[in-house]
C-alpha cells in the first residue's frame, strides 16, 4: 500500500473517530484533516529542501491529537530534521577589532540586526549575504550552505569607509537643485521681453498717429499716454533681461550642484545694473 493510500485510509478512520468524539461532546484541538495535511506537507517540504517550513508542519502532526502512526512518524522526522537543518554563526572583524553592530540580510529579509553569537537557521542552498555596519563599507558574501551543516562559522572582514566619504555630509538637495526655479525665471524673462516688444510697438504706433494728426500742437494728455507706453516697454525690458539672466544663472547652478562641479556662470547684481559672465573651455 502506497504512502498516500495509507494516509487516506488513516484519515478516514481518524475522521470517523473524531466524529464519534464530537458526538460525545469532546472535540480534539487538532482535527484529523489538519494532521493528515501537515503529515503530507512535512514530507513534501523536506524533500524539496524547505526544511524550516517542513519543521513547522511536523510540529503540527506530532501533536497528541493526531492518530498514533502519524504522530509517531512526524516526531521521528522532526528529530531527524533538527540534525539536517543548517545553522550559521556569524562573526565580523575590522582589523583587530570584533564588530557586533552588524546587520545581516538577504535582500529585504533581515537575518540578524546585530551579531550576538547565536546560530541562525537557513534552508540549504545558495545565498548572497549582505553585511552592513556603521562606518564600514557594505559587503556581500556569496555562500553555499549544505544540508546538515550545523553551527558553521562564517567570518567576514569589513573595511572602514574612506575618509572623504565619512567627511561628506548627507546628500540633501537644496532648493536650487530643482529646475523649477530657473524655469520660472526664464519664463518670466520671456514674458518681459515679449511685453517690451508689445509696448514698444504700441508706443511707436501711437507716436506716429500724433505726428500725423496734431504734431507739434498735441495735447499734453495724449503725449503723456505715449510716454507711459514707452516707460512700460522699458520696465518690461528690464524684467525680461533680469529674468533671463537669473534663470540662466540658476540653471547652470542646478546642473553644477547635481554634477558636483564649479559653477561656470557668475552673476553680479548692482543697484542699477545686472551683469553675467560664463567661464568655459573652447
C-alpha positions as CSV (number, residue, x, y, z in Angstrom):
1,X,0.0,0.0,0.0
2,X,1.5,3.4,-1.0
3,X,2.0,6.2,1.4
4,X,-0.8,8.4,0.0
5,X,-3.3,5.5,0.1
6,X,-2.3,4.7,3.6
7,X,-2.7,8.3,4.6
8,X,-6.2,8.5,3.0
9,X,-7.3,5.3,4.8
10,X,-5.9,6.7,8.1
11,X,-7.7,10.0,7.5
12,X,-11.0,8.2,7.0
13,X,-10.6,6.2,10.2
14,X,-9.5,9.2,12.2
15,X,-12.3,11.3,10.8
16,X,-14.8,8.6,11.9
17,X,-13.3,8.5,15.4
18,X,-13.3,12.3,15.5
19,X,-16.9,12.4,14.6
20,X,-17.7,9.9,17.4
21,X,-15.7,12.0,19.9
22,X,-17.6,15.2,18.9
23,X,-20.9,13.3,19.3
24,X,-19.8,12.5,22.8
25,X,-19.1,16.2,23.5
26,X,-15.3,16.3,23.2
27,X,-13.6,17.8,20.1
28,X,-9.9,17.5,19.6
29,X,-7.7,20.6,19.4
30,X,-6.2,19.5,16.1
31,X,-8.6,17.9,13.6
32,X,-7.7,14.7,11.7
33,X,-7.7,16.6,8.4
34,X,-5.1,19.1,9.8
35,X,-3.0,16.1,10.9
36,X,-3.1,14.5,7.5
37,X,-2.4,17.7,5.7
38,X,0.6,18.5,8.0
39,X,1.8,14.9,7.6
40,X,2.0,15.2,3.8
41,X,3.3,18.8,3.8
42,X,6.1,18.0,6.1
43,X,7.4,15.3,3.8
44,X,7.0,17.3,0.6
45,X,8.7,20.4,2.1
46,X,11.5,18.3,3.5
47,X,12.1,16.6,0.1
48,X,12.2,19.9,-1.7
49,X,14.7,21.4,0.7
50,X,12.4,23.8,2.6
51,X,13.4,22.4,6.0
52,X,12.3,25.4,8.1
53,X,8.7,25.1,6.7
54,X,8.8,21.3,7.0
55,X,9.6,21.5,10.7
56,X,6.6,23.7,11.2
57,X,4.4,21.1,9.5
58,X,5.9,18.3,11.5
59,X,5.3,20.1,14.8
60,X,1.6,20.1,13.9
61,X,1.2,16.4,13.0
62,X,3.4,15.4,16.1
63,X,0.7,16.6,18.5
64,X,-1.1,14.2,20.8
65,X,-4.4,14.8,19.0
66,X,-3.2,13.1,15.8
67,X,-3.5,9.4,15.3
68,X,-0.7,7.2,16.6
69,X,1.2,6.4,13.4
70,X,1.1,10.0,12.1
71,X,2.2,11.3,15.5
72,X,5.0,8.7,15.7
73,X,6.3,9.3,12.1
74,X,6.2,13.1,12.5
75,X,8.0,13.0,15.8
76,X,10.7,10.8,14.3
77,X,11.1,13.0,11.2
78,X,11.1,16.1,13.4
79,X,14.1,14.8,15.3
80,X,15.9,13.9,12.0
81,X,15.2,17.3,10.6
82,X,16.8,19.0,13.6
83,X,20.1,17.4,12.5
84,X,19.6,18.3,8.8
85,X,18.7,21.9,9.2
86,X,21.8,24.1,8.6
87,X,22.8,26.8,11.1
88,X,25.2,29.6,10.7
89,X,27.2,31.6,13.3
90,X,28.3,35.0,12.2
91,X,31.5,36.9,13.1
92,X,32.8,40.2,11.8
93,X,36.1,42.0,12.3
94,X,37.7,45.2,11.2
95,X,41.5,44.9,11.7
96,X,42.0,43.6,15.2
97,X,38.5,44.7,16.4
98,X,35.5,42.5,16.7
99,X,32.2,44.0,15.4
100,X,28.8,43.4,16.9
101,X,26.6,46.1,15.4
102,X,26.4,44.4,12.1
103,X,23.2,44.0,10.1
104,X,22.9,40.8,8.1
105,X,20.3,40.4,5.4
106,X,19.4,38.5,2.2
107,X,17.8,41.2,0.1
108,X,14.8,42.6,2.1
109,X,14.9,39.7,4.6
110,X,16.9,40.6,7.7
111,X,18.5,37.6,9.3
112,X,20.1,39.5,12.3
113,X,20.2,43.1,13.3
114,X,23.4,42.5,15.2
115,X,26.0,39.8,15.9
116,X,25.4,38.1,19.2
117,X,27.0,34.7,18.8
118,X,23.6,32.9,18.3
119,X,23.1,30.5,15.5
120,X,20.8,31.4,12.6
121,X,18.8,28.7,10.8
122,X,18.6,28.7,7.0
123,X,17.4,26.2,4.4
124,X,20.2,24.6,2.3
125,X,21.1,26.5,-0.8
126,X,23.0,29.4,-2.3
127,X,22.7,32.9,-0.8
128,X,24.1,36.4,-1.2
129,X,24.5,37.6,2.4
130,X,24.7,41.4,2.9
131,X,26.7,42.8,5.8
132,X,26.3,46.4,6.9
133,X,27.8,48.2,9.9
134,X,28.1,51.9,10.9
135,X,31.3,53.4,9.5
136,X,32.1,50.3,7.4
137,X,31.9,49.6,3.7
138,X,29.0,47.2,2.9
139,X,30.0,43.7,2.0
140,X,28.2,41.0,0.1
141,X,29.3,37.4,0.6
142,X,28.1,34.5,-1.6
143,X,27.8,31.3,0.3
144,X,26.7,27.7,-0.4
145,X,25.0,26.1,2.6
146,X,24.7,22.3,2.6
147,X,22.2,20.2,4.4
148,X,23.4,19.1,7.8
149,X,25.9,21.9,8.3
150,X,25.5,22.8,11.9
151,X,27.0,25.9,13.6
152,X,29.1,26.8,10.6
153,X,31.2,29.8,11.4
154,X,31.1,32.5,8.8
155,X,33.6,35.2,9.5
156,X,33.9,38.4,7.3
157,X,36.4,41.3,7.3
158,X,34.8,44.7,6.9
159,X,36.8,47.7,5.7
160,X,36.3,51.2,7.2
161,X,34.7,53.9,5.0
162,X,37.2,56.2,3.3
163,X,37.9,59.5,5.0
164,X,36.4,61.5,2.2
165,X,33.1,59.5,2.4
166,X,32.9,60.0,6.2
167,X,33.5,63.7,5.9
168,X,30.9,64.1,3.2
169,X,27.6,65.4,4.7
170,X,24.4,63.6,3.9
171,X,23.2,64.5,0.4
172,X,20.3,66.9,0.9
173,X,19.1,68.5,-2.3
174,X,18.9,72.3,-1.8
175,X,16.0,74.4,-3.1
176,X,18.0,75.4,-6.2
177,X,18.6,71.7,-7.1
178,X,15.2,71.7,-8.8
179,X,14.9,73.1,-12.3
180,X,11.5,74.7,-11.3
181,X,13.2,78.0,-10.1
182,X,15.2,78.6,-13.3
183,X,12.2,77.5,-15.4
184,X,10.0,80.1,-13.8
185,X,12.7,82.8,-14.1
186,X,13.3,82.1,-17.7
187,X,9.5,82.1,-18.3
188,X,9.3,85.5,-16.6
189,X,12.2,86.8,-18.7
190,X,10.5,85.6,-21.9
191,X,7.2,87.3,-20.9
192,X,9.1,90.5,-20.1
193,X,10.9,90.6,-23.5
194,X,7.6,89.9,-25.3
195,X,5.9,92.7,-23.3
196,X,8.7,95.0,-24.2
197,X,8.1,94.3,-27.9
198,X,4.4,94.9,-27.5
199,X,4.6,98.1,-25.5
200,X,7.4,99.5,-27.8
201,X,5.4,98.8,-30.9
202,X,2.3,100.3,-29.3
203,X,4.2,103.4,-28.3
204,X,5.7,103.8,-31.8
205,X,2.2,103.4,-33.4
206,X,0.7,106.0,-31.1
207,X,3.6,108.4,-31.6
208,X,3.2,108.1,-35.4
209,X,-0.5,108.9,-35.2
210,X,0.2,112.0,-33.1
211,X,2.8,113.2,-35.6
212,X,0.3,112.7,-38.4
213,X,-2.6,114.4,-36.7
214,X,-1.6,117.1,-34.2
215,X,2.2,117.5,-34.1
216,X,3.6,119.8,-32.9
217,X,0.4,121.0,-31.1
218,X,-0.7,117.8,-29.5
219,X,-2.4,117.9,-26.1
220,X,-0.3,117.1,-23.0
221,X,-2.6,114.1,-22.1
222,X,-2.1,112.4,-25.5
223,X,1.7,112.9,-25.3
224,X,1.7,111.5,-21.7
225,X,-0.1,108.3,-22.9
226,X,2.7,107.7,-25.4
227,X,5.4,108.3,-22.8
228,X,3.7,105.8,-20.5
229,X,3.8,103.1,-23.1
230,X,7.5,103.7,-23.6
231,X,8.0,103.5,-19.8
232,X,6.1,100.2,-19.7
233,X,8.3,99.0,-22.5
234,X,11.5,99.9,-20.6
235,X,10.2,98.2,-17.4
236,X,9.3,95.1,-19.3
237,X,12.7,95.0,-21.0
238,X,14.4,95.3,-17.5
239,X,12.2,92.5,-16.2
240,X,12.9,90.4,-19.2
241,X,16.7,90.8,-19.1
242,X,16.7,90.2,-15.3
243,X,14.6,87.0,-15.6
244,X,16.6,85.6,-18.4
245,X,19.9,86.3,-16.7
246,X,18.8,84.9,-13.3
247,X,17.1,81.9,-14.9
248,X,20.3,81.1,-16.8
249,X,22.4,81.5,-13.7
250,X,20.2,79.2,-11.6
251,X,20.0,76.7,-14.5
252,X,23.8,76.3,-14.6
253,X,23.9,76.3,-10.8
254,X,21.5,73.4,-10.6
255,X,23.4,71.5,-13.2
256,X,26.7,72.2,-11.3
257,X,25.3,71.0,-8.0
258,X,24.0,67.8,-9.5
259,X,27.3,67.1,-11.1
260,X,29.3,68.4,-8.1
261,X,31.2,70.8,-10.4
262,X,32.2,74.5,-10.1
263,X,29.5,76.9,-11.3
264,X,30.6,78.2,-14.7
265,X,28.4,81.3,-14.6
266,X,28.9,84.4,-12.5
267,X,26.1,86.9,-11.9
268,X,26.6,90.3,-10.4
269,X,23.6,92.3,-9.4
270,X,24.1,96.0,-8.5
271,X,21.7,98.8,-7.5
272,X,21.2,99.8,-11.2
273,X,23.0,97.1,-13.2
274,X,23.0,93.4,-13.8
275,X,25.9,91.6,-15.4
276,X,26.6,87.9,-16.1
277,X,29.7,86.1,-17.3
278,X,30.3,82.5,-18.4
279,X,33.5,80.5,-17.9
280,X,34.2,77.7,-20.2
281,X,36.8,75.9,-22.4
282,X,36.5,76.1,-26.1
